Amino acid sequence: MYHLVRPLFFRFEPENIHHFVTSLLKRAHRVAPLAAAMRQLYTVNEDRLEREVFGLKFRNPVGLAAGFDKNAEWVTELGDLGFGFIEIGTVTPMPQPGNDRPRMFRLKKDSALINRMGFNNQGAEVAAARLRRLKRRGGVLIGGNIGKNKVTPNEEAVNDYIKCFDLLFGVVDYFVVNVSSPNTPGLRELQEKGPLKEILETLQKRNTANARPKPILLKIAPDLTDPQLDDIIGIVNESGIAGVIATNTTLSREHLETPAPLKQETGGLSGRPLAARSTEVIRYLSEKSGKAFPIIGVGGIHSPQDALDKLEAGASLVQLYTGFIYEGPGLVKRICKAILAGGQR
């Protein structure tokens, strides 16, 4: 069904059609029979899909990655499309418009996207207030992906992460520290050992001061070298955070069918071209660390087999973004059914 309407959707500018479709989804969910029909069509209710990871129970291991619902506007509606968890954000302390448009581009020949959004969001206070008002989660867990404002110097970045952490603590189930987006100038410099360790240890100290601390994860870039990945393993173990999300978008433009100048647009590349590298990073982290921490696998999942590959490589959970846009909501159900058919744990 989705593949019949996708050509029409893809005639429109990506951001415009995103807002149109999500607004349509929200309006449809105001009609109770339509909302029930969507849950019936897309959700797989099966105890064998449940996963307990970093102390949380997920109804299934397929989540929606950050970037789709930046401001926690469609959590209930997206949960009714079968996701086991929704990651909001990236959220920054203060609202910011992001980079100038156009800032998202479809590479249809490669089933890929290039984006340079730049953490456009309404700010952590707005997201937190919206989540507090949420009437129904339907068993869907919520992650809060947090970042720094563009105008905040790197030497003060830790303060931005603290502000987001404090504002969202009572309304999300886990946190993701995003230092790997290529679209905020200088942000990836925070992946270096010194600044990264400071941010994670500061947040974890603040976290463990709470009676019920929340899992904190680190989202990393696929462009890290093996020595840098070794540093990541050491920092995760030393800081005591819960795990890693592998991976964010890539700066690489290798092996693309899309010609220039489109493939040379500035920004992070996501979708099918990222599948092999993200799986490679997952396998490296899992094997080199001795499976010391959970990994959420994301990057290039466009089919059930792509998801199974990441689980086999060492991921405990997976997330969709570009694959969800290209393949539609039915992909979540197909992955869940493939996991059940394969007895994957």
N, C-alpha and C positions, 0 to 999 in steps of 0.2 A: 504493500500500500504506500509506504513512505517513498519508495523509489519512483512512484508515479508522479508525486508532487515535487520531488526534489529538483527536477529540471526547472520548474517554475520558480521555486525558492531561489535557485542559484542565478536567476536572471537579475536579482536585486542586489544592491550593495550589502555586504555581510552584516554590518551593524544594524542597518535598517530592518532587514528581514529577521534578525535575532529579536529585536524588540517587538516586531509584529507577531511573531510566532509565540513568544512568551506571554504577550498580552492576550492572545487568543486562548492559550492554555489556561491562563488565570480566569478568563471569563467563562470558559467551559466548565471549570471546576466549581463555579458558583451554582451550577445546576446539578443537584445531588445525583440524579440518575446517570448523568454523563461522567461525573467523577467516579462513581461506582463501576461504570462500564470500563473506564480506563484502568482501574485497579485490577479488574477481572481479566482484561486483555493482556496486560504487561507484567503483572506481578506473579512470581513463582513462590508460593507459600509451602516450604518444605523444610522440615527440621534439619535435614542433612546438609543444607546450605549454610547453617549457622556457623560462625567462626568466633572464637574468643581470642582476641589479639590485644596486646598491651593492656590487659585488664578490662577490656570492653567487649560486649557481646554484639556482633554484627549479624543482622538477619540474613544477609548473604554477602559474599566477598566482592561484589561489584559496586564501585562508587563512582560519583561524578567528580572530576577534578576541579580545582579552583580555576576561576576565570570565566565560567559560564554564568554563575549566579554571584556576581561580585558583591551585591548589597543585601543578600538574604531576602530577596523578594519572592522567590518561587520554590521555597524548600518543600512545602507540602505537595505542591503540584508535581515537582520533579520526583519526589518520593513515590508518588502514585504511578510513576512510569517504571517502577521496579527496582530502583537503586537501593542498595543496602545502607549507603551513607552518602551525604552531600557535603562537599567542602566549599564553604563560602570564601569570598575574597579574590584576590589579595586585598586586605583592608589595611589602611594607613590611619595614623592618629587623626589627621586633619583631612577634610575632603580635598580632592584634587581632580582636575579635568582630564589628566592624562595628556598624551601627545596629540598633535594636530591630526585631523582626518584628511585623507584616508589613512587608516592605520591597521587594517586587516585585509588580507589578499588571499583568494583561493587559487591554489595550484591544482586544477582539476585533473590534469594528466597524471599527477603524482598522488592524488587523494591526500592533499596536504594543505596547510595554511601557513602563512607568514603573518605574524602580528607584532606590532610595536605599540601596544595599547598604553603602556606607561602607568600602570596601577591607577587607572581611572576608577574612582569610587566615591561614595558619599560620606566616608569617614566611619571610624569605629563606633562612635556614639550612636549613629543612625542604625548601623547593622545590629548593635546590641539591643536597641529599643525594639526593633522589628522582631528579633528573635524572642524577646520577652513577651510580645503580644501573640506569638504563634499559638494557635489553638490546637493544632494536631500535627504530630510528627509521624504517627503511624509506625513506630518502631525504628524509624530512620535516625541514625546517628549523624551529628553535625560536627564538622571540623572547622576551625577558624584559621585561615591562612593569613599570616600577618607580615607586613613589610614596613619600610620606612618611607617617609615623604621625600619627594625629589629634592626639596630645598634643604633637607637636613644633612649636614656634613657627615661623612662616614665616621669621624671620631665621636660623633654624638648619636650614632644610629641606635645604640643600645637603649637609649631613652625612649625612642619611638616604639621599639619592640615591647618595652615595659608598659607603656601607655596602652597599647593595643591589648596586651595580655591582661592587664587589670580590667579594662572595659568589657572584655568578652568572657572573662573567666566564668561567670555564673550562667552563661547561656550556650556554651559550646561543650562538646564532649572531649575534644582533643585539639591541640594546636599544631600548626605547621609554620616553622620559621623559613621564610622565603628570602634567601640571599642569592638566588640563582637566576632571576629574571634578567635577560639581556637588555631590557628596555628602560631601565632607570640608570642614568650615567653613574658609573663607579660601583654599582651594587655588587657585581660579582667579585669585586676586590674583597668583600666581606667573607668570601669563602676561604680566604687565606687563613692559615692556622691560628695566628694571634687574635685577630678581631673576631673570628668565628667562635673560638673558645670562650672569649669574654662574653659574647652575647648569650651563648647557650648556658654557660655556668651561672651567669647572672639570673637568667630566667628560671633555671632549674632550682636555684637557691630560693627564689621567690615562690616557686611552685610548691616545694616541699614544706614551706612554712604554713601551708594550708592543711586543714584537717583531711581533706580529700583532694590530693593533687591530681592534675590532669596530665595525660600523656602529651609529651612534646616531641614532635618529629622535625627532622631537617630535610628540606627539599633541595636536591643538588642538581647541577647541570650535567648533561651527557658529555660535555666537552672536557671534563677533568681527565688528567693523565693518571696512570696507575699510581705513581707516588702520591699524587693528590688524593686519590681514593684511599690509599693507605693512611694518610693523615685523617681523612674523614672517619675511618674505622676507629682510630685512636681517640679522636675527639668525642665520638659518640660514647665510647666506653668510659672515658675519663669524666665526661660531664654527667653521665647517668641519664641522658634523655632516652626516650622510649624506642626510637627507630628512625628510619630514613624513607623518604619518598624519592624514587628513582624512575624517571628523570623529568626535568623541566624541558623547555624547548632548546633547540640547537642553533648555533651560528653556522654550522656546516651547510654547504650547498652542493655536496658531492652526489653524483649519480642521479640527478634530477632530469626528467624528460621535459619539463617546462623550460622553454627557451628564455633567454634574456630579452628584455630587461626585467620581466616579472620576477624571475627567480632571484634577482639581485636586490630586490627590495630589502631595506633595512628591517631587522627584527628577528624574532625567534621562529624557527621552523618547527612545525608539529605535524603529525600524521604518519602515514605509511613509511616514509623514508627514515623515520626515527626508530622504527620497531626493532631492528637488529641491534643497534647500539644501546638502546635502553635495556634490552634483555641481557646484553653483554655486561653492562654495569651491574645489573641485579645479580647475575651469576658471580661476578668478581667479588662483590661485597659479601655475598652469602658464603662463598667458599673460603675467602681469605680471612673472614672474621670467625669462621667456625659456627656460622648461624647464631652469632651472639645477640642479634637484635632483629626484630621484624622489619620487613621491607614492604612498602606499598609500590607496586609496579605500575608505571604509566608511561605511555609513549608508543604510538603506532598501533593501538589495538583496534582493528577494523573487522575482526572475525573471532569466533569462539576459539579457534586454534591459536590466534595471537595471544589471547588471555591465558590459555593453557600453557603456552610456551613460557610465559612469565612466572606462572605458578610453579612450573617444573624447574625453572632456573633458581627459585628460592623466594619468590614473593609470597607473602601471606594473604594479601589483598591486591586487587587491581582497580585502576580508575580509567574512565573514558573522558575524552573531550572531543578531539577532532573526529574520531571514529563515530561518536554519537551524532555529530553534525552530518557526516557523509552517509552513515548507514541507518540512522534513525533509532527511535526508542526500542524497536524490536530486538536490537543487538543485545541489550541487557538480558532479556529473557533467553535468547539463544545461548549466551554464555552460561547462564545458570543451568540450563538444561544439559549443556555439554559437560559441565562439572559433575552434575548428577550421573550422567551416562558413564563418565569415566571413573567414578568413584573417587574423584580428586579431593584430597583433604589438604 
